[in-house]
């Protein structure tokens, strides 16, 4: 991937995170191009050669798919909610660890917090199938 932005790694991380949440809502072409470009680190030229289209067309598909992901996030806020929950769970873990309580009970609380952070979110296709976005 050849992104000429100072925050290319942050952008790649964000797109990959959004992709994790909203992949089922993308078209097959959008999924393929985003996977090649952001996950597999293909250049636009490599994707163009693989797909039999121009580099410019690949660029436009990638940019459009990024916009679609950001649009979904703007409406559903799944990534923002996930990140906020992770921060709250970390804070809760620190507070519980500092409590002067029985270690067995403390570990049970910490295990419960960890379980909460592993709870999966709703399937985004369920939201869209019911007129959500």
Secondary structure, 3 states (H helix, E strand, C coil): CCCCCCCHHHHHHHHHHHHHHHHHHCCHHHHHHHHHHHHCCCCHHHHHHHHCCCHHHHHHHHHHHHHHHHHHHHHHCHHHHHHHHHHHHHHHHHHHHHCCCCHHHHHHHHHHHHHHHCCCCCCHHHHHHCCCC
